[in-house]
Amino acid sequence: MEGANDSVAGGGIGGIVASVSFRQQDRASGYIPGLWTTVAAQIVICITASLLMLYFRSQNKKADRGEKVLAGHVGESTPRVQGPN
């Protein structure tokens, strides 16, 4: 259920950021500050996802070499840390 809680919290935070970023007085300029806020958020998300992918790969390689145990399982049933394929 933790994922559901994170989604609800993220949606709430997103609503707050949107209400501050897309202001009525910026309507004439095409909401430029809001659009740049969106671009910045997407860049942060891409960097975070890339760093997590690299981290998961390194953890999987350690598990394959027997240097690390993932989720308490040892051997061929070692679960893989899932990242993008």
Number of C-alpha atoms within 10 A of each C-alpha: 5 6 8 9 10 11 11 11 12 12 12 12 11 12 12 11 14 15 11 12 18 18 13 10 9 13 11 8 8 11 15 15 15 19 14 12 15 16 12 12 11 12 12 12 12 12 11 11 14 14 12 14 17 12 14 17 16 13 18 21 14 14 20 16 9 11 11 15 16 15 10 8 12 14 10 7 7 15 15 15 15 10 13 8 4
